[in-house]
């Protein structure tokens, strides 16, 4: 393995478990990593594989201050890869990509492109235009526009944010499942009061294992490397973030994802999520992410190191060739899985053998690594700190999440 001093550094903009996976993946190929963090409890910052860390303003809440700081330290880090691992980081880097490129190699698309997947309205409009199956969706605009949703959709349905990361930050959940018109109005009003735009969307029935992630690296509209994973358990069930996945070949989603990504103009890494709809035997589009996702460590463990692919392409000019990957490997968010399995044990009813199987088969854990244990400690400390903060009734709800399952964070 080459000496790390031969590489320009990668500056990873912290994104929790995703950022930690990127730090470890880049270090494994000898790339020195600097973590940029705004949360003192960030798990990537705690990794022994981070050669340095720099505290920065929040890239979205303090966008101007963040960009000013990055430009100020730019001459010291000229030529470094600036790699976002969260949607708020993708937004800000995309908006200011031209200015930042005076010093850095920016590892994401510009805002004109990234807006198409960060704002779900644009994503679903594109899917409809291309004929890619997706849940029926209504954009109400406001509480007054909800009559159209009642006429088009049946209950239960979903009140879903146009920008997921902002909604999660405020409410601690990805979306709301509503069973009546009154519940729909209340969920939309709650979002409207927080300054958040939402969609009303058909609910696709099915278990947690109906979801599929298509992870790929695109260049000139075609995937050069890919790795597909099936979701097995979510936190919370039905609508949450994955807590257990398994790598599997699911060829049916590749063509659908390629049509969307190529038309969007997304270059580099993307994760396109689908859900199997048993009613008409099709995969329905859920969302697209244009940055390393929560389960990045799975593809790395399976032989497709997407962070290294990003680095080699953007810094060294090397494109990946068609690659294979190991199937039957589990990814487990061990903190969320253990906590959720206890809190939801009465409703999920997994047999013990199904619960334990991922832990005894080939696997990779989201946080714990015996060679790098500090991030798990940092995550647990952060969970405790946020729990204490939520006990303060005077906290700023616009920048904090209400009580929920803290292990999901």
N, C-alpha and C positions, 0 to 999 in steps of 0.2 A: 504494500500500500504506500502511495507517495506520501512524503512528509507534508503535513498541513501547511507549512510555511511556503510551499510552492503554489498555494491557492490564494486567490482573493477571498476575503471573508464574505459570508452571507449574513445579512442583518435580518433576523426573523422577527416580524412584528407579532408579539405574543397573542395567542388565541387559545389558551387553555390546553386541553388534551391534544388538539390538532397541532398547536405550536410545539408542544413537547415532542410529538412524533417527528416533526420536521427537524428539530434540533438533533435528535438521535439519528435520524436517517442521513443527514448531511455529515455528521461526525463520523459515521461508519465508513464513509468514502474519503475521509481525510480533510474535509472542508472545515475551516475554523468558523465558529458561529458566535455572533453577537446578538443577544436577545434585547429587543426593545419592548419595554413593558410599561403599563400605566397602572396596573394592579399589583400591589406589593406581595400579594399571595399567588401570583402567577406561577404555575407549575414548571413552565419551560425555563424560567429564570433560575429555578432551584437545581436544574440538572447539572451534573458534574461535567457534562459535555459542552456546556456554554463557556466559551473562553472569556467572555465579558458580558456585562449587562448594562443597559443605559435606561434610566427612567425618562419617559417622555410624556407630554400631555396626551389626554385622550384624543385619538385621531378624529373623532366625530364631534364630541362635545366641545373640544377646544381645537378645532381644525386649524385656525390661523396660527395659533401658538405652536402646534405640532409641526406644521410645515416650516415655520420660521426656525425652529430648533434644528430640524433636519438639514435645512440649507446652511445654517451656521456651522454645523459640524461636518458638512459635506466635504470640504477640502481635506479633512483628516482621513476620510473613508472613500476617497475617489476610486471608482471602479467596483465598489462592493455591490453584491446583489441585495436588493431591498425586496423582501418577500413577505407579503401579507398572509395571515392565516385566519382572518375574520372578515365579515362583510363590511364592518365599519372601516377597517383598514383598506379594503379593496376600493371603497367609495372615495376615500380621501386621496389615496395614491393615484387613482384614475383621474380625479379632478385636477391634480397638480403634477401629472406625469411629466409634462414637458419641462417644467421648472426643475423638478427633482432629477431629471435625466442629465442635467449639467454636471452632476456629481456621481449619480448612482445608475446601476442597471435595474430598472423597475420591473419586478416580476409579476405584472398583471396587465390586463388590457386597459385601454383608456375608458373614461366614463361613458362616452357615447355607446360603447359596446357593453360595459358591465351593467349599465342601467337596465339593459334588456333582460338580465337574469336576476338582478337584485330586486327590481320592482316586478312582482309576480303578474301584474296586469299585462305588462308587455310580453312576458313569457307565454301566458295563455292565449293572448291574441295571436302570437306567432304560431303556436301549435294549431290553432283553429285554421289559420291561413294555409298551413302546410298539410293539413289533414292528419296530424299526429293525434291519436286518441288522448283525451284529457277530460277530467270531470267537468260537467256543465258549470259555468261560472257566471255570476252577475256582479257587476261593479256598481254598488248603490250610490256612491258619491257622498251620501249623507243618510241620516235616519229617514228623511222624507222619501228617499228612493227605494225603500225596502218592499214596496208593493210589487215591483217587478220580480223580485226574488221569490216572493210567495207564489206568484203565478207560474214561475218556471220550475222551481225546485220543490221537492218533497222533503218532509222532515223524517228523520234527523238530517241536518245539513251542517256545514262548517262555516263559522265566521273566521276568516283567515286573513292575516295581515299582508299588505302589499310588500312591506319590508320586514322580513321575519325577525332580524336581529333587534330592531327597535322595539317590537312588540314583546319579545322574550325579556328584554331588559326591564321593561315596565311591569309586565304581568307574570313573568316566570313560567310561561307556557308558550307553545308554538301557535296554538289556535284554540277555538272553543267549539265544541259540539253542542248544538242546540236542538231541542225537541219540539219547539213551538214558536209561533210568531212573536209572542211576548218575550221569550228568551232571546230570540234573534235581535229584537229591538234593543233590549237591555245590553247585549254584548256589543252591538254597534255603537250605542250611546257611550258606553264605557270607553271604547277605543277613541271615539270622537273627542271626548273630554280630555284624553291624553294626547290629542293632536296626531292620531295615527289613522291612516287610511286602510280600509279593509275590503275584502272580497267576500261574497257569499257563494259557497261552492257545494256542489253535490258531495255527499259522503259515500265513498266507495266501501262497501262492506268487505270484511275479510279479516283474518287473523294477522298478528304481527309478522308472520312469516310470508305474507303476500308482497312485501316490499323488496325491491331490488335496487342496488346502486351500480351504475355503469361508470367506472372511473377510467379516464382515457387522457392521453396527451395528443392534442391535435396540432397539425401543421398543414396549411393550405387546404383546410376543409376535410381532412381525413385523419383517422386515428393511427398513430404510429406505435402506440403501446396502450394496452388496456388490461383491466382486471375487474371482474364482476363479482359482486357479493350479494348474498341473500340475507335479508334481515330475519332474525329469529325472535328476539325479544326487544320491546321498546320500553322506554321509561318517560312518561307513563304509558301504559298499554294503549294501542290503537293509533295514537296521534303524537307520540313523543319521539325523543331522540333514541337512536339505536343503543342498546346496551349489550347485545350479543349479535354477531353476524358470522357467516361462514362463506368462504370463497367457493364460488361455483360458476360453471359455464352456463350463461343464460343468453344464448345467441339471439333470441328474438328482440332484445332491446337495443342491440348495436345499431341496426339500421335506423330505428326511430331517433336515437340520440344523435347519430351522425347528421341526419337531416336538420335537426334543430341547431346543433352547434355550428355547422357550416353556414347556415343561413344567418345566424346571429353574428357571425364574424369572430367568434371566440377562438383565440390561438392559445396554445399551451394546455395546462391541466384544467379539467372540468369533471364534476361529478353530477351525472344526471340520474334523478331518482324516479322510479316507476312503482306502480302498485298493480298487482294482478286483479282484474275484475272478473270474477267467476261468472257473472251474469251474462257477459258476451264474450268471454274467453279472450280478453285483450289486456295488454299492459297499458295502463293510463299514466300519463305524465303527472308527477307530483311537483318537482322543482328542479332547478339547475343551480349548482354552486360553481363559481369560477375561481376557487382557491382550495388549497389542501383541506380535506374534510376531517370530521371528528375521528373517523376510523382509518386515517392515513397509514398507521402502523401495520394494518392488515396486508395491504398491497406490498409494502416493503418486505414483510415476513414471507410473502408468497413469491418474491423474486422480481417485483416491479417497483423499483425505488423511485417513485415519482419526484420527490424533492431533489434527488441526485440528477434525474433527467432534466428537470428545470434548470439546475445549475449548469450542467454540461452543455445544454443548448444555448442558454443566454450568455454564459461567461466564456465557454470554450468553443462554441460554434459546432458542437457535435449533436446530431439528431439521433434519436433512438431508432433502432430497427424493430421490425415486428417481433414481439416477445411472447413467450408462453409464461404461464404462472401456475403455481401449485394450488390445487383445489383441495377442499376438505379441511382447510385451516380455519380455526375460530379466532375471532377478535372479541375480547370481553372487556367492557368497562366495569372492572371489578367492584368499584365503589358503588356505582349506580345499580349494578345487578344485585349485589347482596342486599342493599338497602331496599330496593323496590321489591325483591322477592319476598322479603319479610312483610313489608307494608301492604302488598297486594296479594298475599298468599291465599286469602279467602276467595278472591275473584279470579285469579289466574289459574290456579289449580294445576300447575305443571306437575307431572309425575317426577319423583325424585331423580329417576334415571335421566330424564330430559334436562332437568336443572343441572345435574352434575356432569353430563357428557362433555360439554365444552371445556371443563376444567381438567379432564383426563386425556383429551385428544390433542393433536398438534394445535398450538394456540399462541397468541400473543396478547398480553394485557395492556390496557390503555395507559396505565400509570406506573404500576410497580415493575421494577427491574432490579434484580438482586445486585447488579453492578452499578445501579443508579437509583438508590432508594429515596433520596431526598425529595423528589417531586411528590411522592405519595404522602410524605409528612406535610409538605407545603399545602397539598390539596386538602388534607384533613384539617389543618389549622385554618385555612381559608373558609372551609365550611363552617367551622365553629365561630369564626369572626363574623361571618355574614349572618349567622343565626342570632348572635348577640345584637347585631345592628338592627335586625328586624324587630327586635323587642322594643325598640325606641319608636314610639308613636309619632314623633316629630320628624322622622326622616323624610328626605325628599323623594317622593314616589316617582318623580320623573326620571330619577337616576338610580332607582333601586327596585328590586323585585320583592313582591309580597311573599308571605310564608308559603312554602311548598315543599317538595322533596329536595332538600339541599344537596343530596348526593348527585342529583342530575346535573349539577353545575360543573 
